[in-house]
């Protein structure tokens, strides 16, 4: 069996998802990080619906300004703004198998500053 980064991250992802479940009152804040962009969703796992989403790709634009860490900060602020407008203040953070470091940490810190509680 080939043991590469994707398989390792998938195993970590499953291990994290065993413990973290999103509800309508406390949705799961799921992060996906690609090489160029970062995406985040608020997910209600009970009903299986996405309540809100934000990404560094904006409508009409190819990509946000700034480096990747600055883009992650902007996405964190954006998701916090969307969540508070929908009446969501508490979330369960799902780092998606990524290390809590760099862009993922920047996004989480910006979401906390925006008013979300983890």
VMD Tcl script that builds the backbone (N, CA, C; Angstrom):
set m [mol new atoms 354]
animate dup $m
set s [atomselect $m all]
$s set {name element resname resid chain x y z} {
  {N N UNK 1 A 0.846 -1.185 0.000}
  {CA C UNK 1 A 0.000 0.000 0.000}
  {C C UNK 1 A 0.891 1.249 0.000}
  {N N UNK 2 A 0.601 2.126 -0.887}
  {CA C UNK 2 A 1.362 3.384 -0.953}
  {C C UNK 2 A 0.872 4.301 0.157}
  {N N UNK 3 A 1.801 4.754 0.966}
  {CA C UNK 3 A 1.440 5.636 2.083}
  {C C UNK 3 A 1.923 7.038 1.761}
  {N N UNK 4 A 1.023 7.861 1.257}
  {CA C UNK 4 A 1.419 9.210 0.896}
  {C C UNK 4 A 0.634 10.232 1.724}
  {N N UNK 5 A 0.829 11.493 1.408}
  {CA C UNK 5 A 0.206 12.570 2.177}
  {C C UNK 5 A -1.317 12.515 2.141}
  {N N UNK 6 A -1.876 12.174 0.975}
  {CA C UNK 6 A -3.336 12.146 0.840}
  {C C UNK 6 A -3.953 11.083 1.741}
  {N N UNK 7 A -3.361 9.898 1.761}
  {CA C UNK 7 A -3.885 8.817 2.604}
  {C C UNK 7 A -3.736 9.195 4.071}
  {N N UNK 8 A -2.611 9.759 4.448}
  {CA C UNK 8 A -2.381 10.181 5.830}
  {C C UNK 8 A -3.419 11.212 6.263}
  {N N UNK 9 A -3.676 12.212 5.397}
  {CA C UNK 9 A -4.652 13.247 5.723}
  {C C UNK 9 A -6.050 12.664 5.811}
  {N N UNK 10 A -6.370 11.706 4.941}
  {CA C UNK 10 A -7.693 11.080 4.961}
  {C C UNK 10 A -7.913 10.327 6.276}
  {N N UNK 11 A -6.885 9.616 6.746}
  {CA C UNK 11 A -6.994 8.899 8.022}
  {C C UNK 11 A -7.199 9.879 9.179}
  {N N UNK 12 A -6.437 10.982 9.170}
  {CA C UNK 12 A -6.598 12.006 10.200}
  {C C UNK 12 A -7.993 12.612 10.146}
  {N N UNK 13 A -8.484 12.839 8.920}
  {CA C UNK 13 A -9.805 13.428 8.730}
  {C C UNK 13 A -10.888 12.543 9.335}
  {N N UNK 14 A -10.800 11.238 9.072}
  {CA C UNK 14 A -11.783 10.310 9.624}
  {C C UNK 14 A -11.715 10.273 11.148}
  {N N UNK 15 A -10.503 10.329 11.690}
  {CA C UNK 15 A -10.329 10.302 13.143}
  {C C UNK 15 A -10.950 11.538 13.788}
  {N N UNK 16 A -10.781 12.696 13.144}
  {CA C UNK 16 A -11.358 13.937 13.657}
  {C C UNK 16 A -12.878 13.891 13.558}
  {N N UNK 17 A -13.390 13.393 12.432}
  {CA C UNK 17 A -14.841 13.382 12.200}
  {C C UNK 17 A -15.587 12.420 13.119}
  {N N UNK 18 A -14.881 11.434 13.697}
  {CA C UNK 18 A -15.532 10.545 14.660}
  {C C UNK 18 A -16.013 11.328 15.875}
  {N N UNK 19 A -15.268 12.351 16.248}
  {CA C UNK 19 A -15.573 13.116 17.463}
  {C C UNK 19 A -16.406 14.369 17.201}
  {N N UNK 20 A -16.281 14.961 16.030}
  {CA C UNK 20 A -16.922 16.252 15.760}
  {C C UNK 20 A -18.177 16.051 14.927}
  {N N UNK 21 A -19.307 16.503 15.462}
  {CA C UNK 21 A -20.571 16.470 14.739}
  {C C UNK 21 A -21.175 17.864 14.780}
  {N N UNK 22 A -21.712 18.312 13.659}
  {CA C UNK 22 A -22.332 19.626 13.595}
  {C C UNK 22 A -23.835 19.523 13.744}
  {N N UNK 23 A -24.422 20.466 14.468}
  {CA C UNK 23 A -25.873 20.548 14.599}
  {C C UNK 23 A -26.311 21.914 14.090}
  {N N UNK 24 A -27.613 22.142 14.086}
  {CA C UNK 24 A -28.111 23.440 13.626}
  {C C UNK 24 A -27.689 24.547 14.587}
  {N N UNK 25 A -27.648 24.236 15.898}
  {CA C UNK 25 A -27.265 25.242 16.894}
  {C C UNK 25 A -25.755 25.455 16.917}
  {N N UNK 26 A -24.992 24.362 16.728}
  {CA C UNK 26 A -23.527 24.428 16.748}
  {C C UNK 26 A -22.991 23.678 15.523}
  {N N UNK 27 A -22.961 24.338 14.357}
  {CA C UNK 27 A -22.514 23.647 13.145}
  {C C UNK 27 A -21.012 23.387 13.127}
  {N N UNK 28 A -20.626 22.511 12.243}
  {CA C UNK 28 A -19.217 22.167 12.079}
  {C C UNK 28 A -18.598 23.141 11.084}
  {N N UNK 29 A -17.491 23.766 11.471}
  {CA C UNK 29 A -16.749 24.687 10.597}
  {C C UNK 29 A -15.664 23.869 9.908}
  {N N UNK 30 A -15.936 23.428 8.674}
  {CA C UNK 30 A -15.030 22.545 7.946}
  {C C UNK 30 A -14.124 23.362 7.037}
  {N N UNK 31 A -12.829 23.052 7.076}
  {CA C UNK 31 A -11.826 23.773 6.297}
  {C C UNK 31 A -11.271 22.851 5.220}
  {N N UNK 32 A -11.156 23.372 4.002}
  {CA C UNK 32 A -10.442 22.682 2.929}
  {C C UNK 32 A -9.387 23.641 2.391}
  {N N UNK 33 A -8.181 23.150 2.294}
  {CA C UNK 33 A -7.060 23.973 1.860}
  {C C UNK 33 A -6.463 23.360 0.601}
  {N N UNK 34 A -6.472 24.114 -0.494}
  {CA C UNK 34 A -5.796 23.656 -1.708}
  {C C UNK 34 A -4.465 24.388 -1.806}
  {N N UNK 35 A -3.730 24.127 -2.863}
  {CA C UNK 35 A -2.437 24.793 -3.018}
  {C C UNK 35 A -2.589 26.295 -3.189}
  {N N UNK 36 A -3.674 26.733 -3.822}
  {CA C UNK 36 A -3.822 28.150 -4.132}
  {C C UNK 36 A -4.905 28.846 -3.323}
  {N N UNK 37 A -5.909 28.125 -2.856}
  {CA C UNK 37 A -7.057 28.753 -2.204}
  {C C UNK 37 A -7.416 28.045 -0.909}
  {N N UNK 38 A -8.347 28.645 -0.179}
  {CA C UNK 38 A -8.846 28.044 1.052}
  {C C UNK 38 A -10.362 28.218 1.081}
  {N N UNK 39 A -11.054 27.174 1.506}
  {CA C UNK 39 A -12.506 27.141 1.515}
  {C C UNK 39 A -12.974 26.756 2.910}
  {N N UNK 40 A -14.127 27.280 3.316}
  {CA C UNK 40 A -14.674 26.944 4.627}
  {C C UNK 40 A -16.197 26.857 4.512}
  {N N UNK 41 A -16.786 25.915 5.256}
  {CA C UNK 41 A -18.234 25.727 5.253}
  {C C UNK 41 A -18.732 25.546 6.673}
  {N N UNK 42 A -19.953 25.990 6.924}
  {CA C UNK 42 A -20.661 25.687 8.159}
  {C C UNK 42 A -21.664 24.596 7.822}
  {N N UNK 43 A -21.518 23.421 8.447}
  {CA C UNK 43 A -22.292 22.252 8.056}
  {C C UNK 43 A -23.111 21.739 9.240}
  {N N UNK 44 A -24.390 21.467 8.979}
  {CA C UNK 44 A -25.281 20.804 9.933}
  {C C UNK 44 A -25.295 19.325 9.557}
  {N N UNK 45 A -24.591 18.479 10.324}
  {CA C UNK 45 A -24.476 17.059 9.986}
  {C C UNK 45 A -25.758 16.289 10.267}
  {N N UNK 46 A -26.603 16.780 11.147}
  {CA C UNK 46 A -27.851 16.088 11.461}
  {C C UNK 46 A -28.764 16.077 10.231}
  {N N UNK 47 A -28.948 17.242 9.609}
  {CA C UNK 47 A -29.790 17.342 8.414}
  {C C UNK 47 A -28.992 17.161 7.120}
  {N N UNK 48 A -27.668 17.201 7.209}
  {CA C UNK 48 A -26.822 17.029 6.037}
  {C C UNK 48 A -26.857 18.211 5.085}
  {N N UNK 49 A -26.876 19.423 5.636}
  {CA C UNK 49 A -26.938 20.618 4.797}
  {C C UNK 49 A -25.801 21.571 5.141}
  {N N UNK 50 A -25.383 22.331 4.140}
  {CA C UNK 50 A -24.406 23.395 4.334}
  {C C UNK 50 A -25.163 24.682 4.634}
  {N N UNK 51 A -24.895 25.276 5.786}
  {CA C UNK 51 A -25.593 26.489 6.207}
  {C C UNK 51 A -24.975 27.743 5.603}
  {N N UNK 52 A -23.653 27.751 5.457}
  {CA C UNK 52 A -22.960 28.914 4.904}
  {C C UNK 52 A -21.603 28.454 4.373}
  {N N UNK 53 A -21.060 29.233 3.450}
  {CA C UNK 53 A -19.754 28.904 2.893}
  {C C UNK 53 A -19.028 30.183 2.497}
  {N N UNK 54 A -17.709 30.113 2.508}
  {CA C UNK 54 A -16.883 31.228 2.068}
  {C C UNK 54 A -15.583 30.645 1.521}
  {N N UNK 55 A -14.962 31.387 0.615}
  {CA C UNK 55 A -13.689 30.932 0.075}
  {C C UNK 55 A -12.871 32.128 -0.391}
  {N N UNK 56 A -11.609 31.861 -0.721}
  {CA C UNK 56 A -10.754 32.932 -1.210}
  {C C UNK 56 A -11.068 33.256 -2.670}
  {N N UNK 57 A -11.863 32.420 -3.320}
  {CA C UNK 57 A -12.347 32.718 -4.675}
  {C C UNK 57 A -13.634 33.508 -4.529}
  {N N UNK 58 A -13.645 34.722 -5.045}
  {CA C UNK 58 A -14.838 35.551 -4.951}
  {C C UNK 58 A -15.525 35.590 -6.299}
  {N N UNK 59 A -16.825 35.829 -6.273}
  {CA C UNK 59 A -17.565 35.936 -7.526}
  {C C UNK 59 A -17.043 37.123 -8.332}
  {N N UNK 60 A -16.812 36.888 -9.593}
  {CA C UNK 60 A -16.364 37.959 -10.472}
  {C C UNK 60 A -14.863 38.183 -10.472}
  {N N UNK 61 A -14.173 37.682 -9.457}
  {CA C UNK 61 A -12.723 37.856 -9.377}
  {C C UNK 61 A -12.064 36.492 -9.423}
  {N N UNK 62 A -10.855 36.454 -9.907}
  {CA C UNK 62 A -10.120 35.193 -9.903}
  {C C UNK 62 A -9.669 34.850 -8.490}
  {N N UNK 63 A -9.075 35.815 -7.813}
  {CA C UNK 63 A -8.536 35.526 -6.493}
  {C C UNK 63 A -8.465 36.804 -5.670}
  {N N UNK 64 A -8.544 36.646 -4.367}
  {CA C UNK 64 A -8.450 37.792 -3.470}
  {C C UNK 64 A -7.031 38.350 -3.474}
  {N N UNK 65 A -6.890 39.559 -2.996}
  {CA C UNK 65 A -5.576 40.195 -2.912}
  {C C UNK 65 A -4.797 39.631 -1.727}
  {N N UNK 66 A -3.484 39.752 -1.798}
  {CA C UNK 66 A -2.628 39.374 -0.682}
  {C C UNK 66 A -2.079 37.966 -0.821}
  {N N UNK 67 A -1.190 37.611 0.105}
  {CA C UNK 67 A -0.638 36.261 0.069}
  {C C UNK 67 A -1.652 35.265 0.642}
  {N N UNK 68 A -1.293 34.001 0.681}
  {CA C UNK 68 A -2.261 32.973 1.056}
  {C C UNK 68 A -2.701 33.083 2.510}
  {N N UNK 69 A -1.817 33.498 3.393}
  {CA C UNK 69 A -2.191 33.666 4.795}
  {C C UNK 69 A -3.158 34.830 4.951}
  {N N UNK 70 A -2.917 35.916 4.244}
  {CA C UNK 70 A -3.833 37.066 4.285}
  {C C UNK 70 A -5.194 36.695 3.704}
  {N N UNK 71 A -5.198 35.866 2.662}
  {CA C UNK 71 A -6.464 35.398 2.102}
  {C C UNK 71 A -7.229 34.563 3.125}
  {N N UNK 72 A -6.514 33.714 3.873}
  {CA C UNK 72 A -7.162 32.889 4.894}
  {C C UNK 72 A -7.775 33.764 5.986}
  {N N UNK 73 A -7.097 34.844 6.353}
  {CA C UNK 73 A -7.628 35.772 7.361}
  {C C UNK 73 A -8.911 36.416 6.846}
  {N N UNK 74 A -8.908 36.819 5.578}
  {CA C UNK 74 A -10.108 37.431 4.999}
  {C C UNK 74 A -11.270 36.443 4.957}
  {N N UNK 75 A -10.993 35.185 4.636}
  {CA C UNK 75 A -12.038 34.157 4.585}
  {C C UNK 75 A -12.579 33.892 5.987}
  {N N UNK 76 A -11.708 33.881 6.999}
  {CA C UNK 76 A -12.153 33.692 8.381}
  {C C UNK 76 A -13.079 34.803 8.834}
  {N N UNK 77 A -12.724 36.038 8.490}
  {CA C UNK 77 A -13.584 37.171 8.842}
  {C C UNK 77 A -14.915 37.094 8.099}
  {N N UNK 78 A -14.843 36.682 6.823}
  {CA C UNK 78 A -16.054 36.601 6.002}
  {C C UNK 78 A -17.025 35.545 6.539}
  {N N UNK 79 A -16.510 34.372 6.931}
  {CA C UNK 79 A -17.399 33.319 7.435}
  {C C UNK 79 A -17.984 33.707 8.790}
  {N N UNK 80 A -17.209 34.419 9.610}
  {CA C UNK 80 A -17.730 34.884 10.894}
  {C C UNK 80 A -18.858 35.888 10.680}
  {N N UNK 81 A -18.687 36.764 9.704}
  {CA C UNK 81 A -19.709 37.763 9.380}
  {C C UNK 81 A -20.993 37.090 8.890}
  {N N UNK 82 A -20.845 36.096 8.012}
  {CA C UNK 82 A -22.012 35.381 7.484}
  {C C UNK 82 A -22.712 34.613 8.601}
  {N N UNK 83 A -21.922 33.968 9.475}
  {CA C UNK 83 A -22.501 33.173 10.560}
  {C C UNK 83 A -23.264 34.041 11.548}
  {N N UNK 84 A -22.694 35.176 11.926}
  {CA C UNK 84 A -23.386 36.037 12.883}
  {C C UNK 84 A -24.657 36.626 12.277}
  {N N UNK 85 A -24.666 36.864 10.966}
  {CA C UNK 85 A -25.885 37.358 10.327}
  {C C UNK 85 A -26.977 36.285 10.313}
  {N N UNK 86 A -26.577 35.003 10.359}
  {CA C UNK 86 A -27.551 33.908 10.403}
  {C C UNK 86 A -27.865 33.483 11.837}
  {N N UNK 87 A -27.299 34.180 12.813}
  {CA C UNK 87 A -27.578 33.882 14.212}
  {C C UNK 87 A -26.765 32.742 14.785}
  {N N UNK 88 A -25.628 32.426 14.177}
  {CA C UNK 88 A -24.758 31.347 14.663}
  {C C UNK 88 A -23.581 31.981 15.389}
  {N N UNK 89 A -23.384 31.592 16.653}
  {CA C UNK 89 A -22.273 32.156 17.411}
  {C C UNK 89 A -21.260 31.097 17.852}
  {N N UNK 90 A -21.688 29.827 17.968}
  {CA C UNK 90 A -20.783 28.761 18.381}
  {C C UNK 90 A -20.648 27.733 17.272}
  {N N UNK 91 A -19.415 27.272 17.048}
  {CA C UNK 91 A -19.147 26.267 16.028}
  {C C UNK 91 A -18.182 25.218 16.570}
  {N N UNK 92 A -18.159 24.061 15.907}
  {CA C UNK 92 A -17.160 23.029 16.171}
  {C C UNK 92 A -16.152 23.101 15.034}
  {N N UNK 93 A -14.891 23.278 15.345}
  {CA C UNK 93 A -13.864 23.476 14.319}
  {C C UNK 93 A -13.358 22.136 13.809}
  {N N UNK 94 A -13.456 21.933 12.502}
  {CA C UNK 94 A -12.972 20.728 11.841}
  {C C UNK 94 A -11.832 21.130 10.913}
  {N N UNK 95 A -10.608 20.844 11.320}
  {CA C UNK 95 A -9.450 21.265 10.541}
  {C C UNK 95 A -9.211 20.387 9.323}
  {N N UNK 96 A -9.992 19.332 9.147}
  {CA C UNK 96 A -9.944 18.525 7.933}
  {C C UNK 96 A -8.662 17.740 7.734}
  {N N UNK 97 A -7.992 17.374 8.801}
  {CA C UNK 97 A -6.761 16.598 8.682}
  {C C UNK 97 A -5.517 17.432 8.492}
  {N N UNK 98 A -5.682 18.745 8.357}
  {CA C UNK 98 A -4.529 19.622 8.218}
  {C C UNK 98 A -3.995 19.967 9.603}
  {N N UNK 99 A -2.712 20.269 9.680}
  {CA C UNK 99 A -2.137 20.698 10.949}
  {C C UNK 99 A -2.702 22.064 11.324}
  {N N UNK 100 A -2.913 22.280 12.610}
  {CA C UNK 100 A -3.407 23.581 13.078}
  {C C UNK 100 A -2.211 24.524 13.095}
  {N N UNK 101 A -1.913 25.063 11.918}
  {CA C UNK 101 A -0.676 25.806 11.718}
  {C C UNK 101 A -0.832 26.602 10.434}
  {N N UNK 102 A -0.209 27.743 10.332}
  {CA C UNK 102 A -0.208 28.495 9.084}
  {C C UNK 102 A -1.570 29.032 8.694}
  {N N UNK 103 A -2.015 28.669 7.488}
  {CA C UNK 103 A -3.267 29.209 6.959}
  {C C UNK 103 A -4.483 28.761 7.761}
  {N N UNK 104 A -4.483 27.513 8.226}
  {CA C UNK 104 A -5.624 27.001 8.993}
  {C C UNK 104 A -5.738 27.759 10.312}
  {N N UNK 105 A -4.616 27.988 10.970}
  {CA C UNK 105 A -4.616 28.727 12.230}
  {C C UNK 105 A -5.021 30.182 12.010}
  {N N UNK 106 A -4.549 30.799 10.937}
  {CA C UNK 106 A -4.909 32.180 10.629}
  {C C UNK 106 A -6.409 32.315 10.397}
  {N N UNK 107 A -6.988 31.363 9.669}
  {CA C UNK 107 A -8.423 31.371 9.416}
  {C C UNK 107 A -9.198 31.243 10.722}
  {N N UNK 108 A -8.772 30.327 11.584}
  {CA C UNK 108 A -9.461 30.111 12.865}
  {C C UNK 108 A -9.367 31.342 13.756}
  {N N UNK 109 A -8.200 31.947 13.831}
  {CA C UNK 109 A -8.029 33.144 14.661}
  {C C UNK 109 A -8.893 34.298 14.155}
  {N N UNK 110 A -8.957 34.456 12.828}
  {CA C UNK 110 A -9.778 35.529 12.253}
  {C C UNK 110 A -11.261 35.273 12.519}
  {N N UNK 111 A -11.686 34.008 12.456}
  {CA C UNK 111 A -13.084 33.689 12.749}
  {C C UNK 111 A -13.405 33.964 14.212}
  {N N UNK 112 A -12.460 33.684 15.098}
  {CA C UNK 112 A -12.655 33.988 16.521}
  {C C UNK 112 A -12.776 35.495 16.737}
  {N N UNK 113 A -11.907 36.252 16.073}
  {CA C UNK 113 A -11.967 37.716 16.183}
  {C C UNK 113 A -13.291 38.260 15.641}
  {N N UNK 114 A -13.839 37.569 14.635}
  {CA C UNK 114 A -15.109 37.980 14.046}
  {C C UNK 114 A -16.312 37.670 14.908}
  {N N UNK 115 A -16.117 36.918 16.009}
  {CA C UNK 115 A -17.207 36.672 16.935}
  {C C UNK 115 A -17.624 35.231 17.088}
  {N N UNK 116 A -16.991 34.299 16.382}
  {CA C UNK 116 A -17.344 32.892 16.545}
  {C C UNK 116 A -16.632 32.306 17.746}
  {N N UNK 117 A -17.320 31.398 18.447}
  {CA C UNK 117 A -16.731 30.712 19.590}
  {C C UNK 117 A -16.534 29.257 19.221}
  {N N UNK 118 A -15.322 28.752 19.457}
  {CA C UNK 118 A -15.018 27.350 19.154}
  {C C UNK 118 A -15.091 26.556 20.439}
}
mol reanalyze $m
mol bondsrecalc $m
mol representation Tube
mol addrep $m
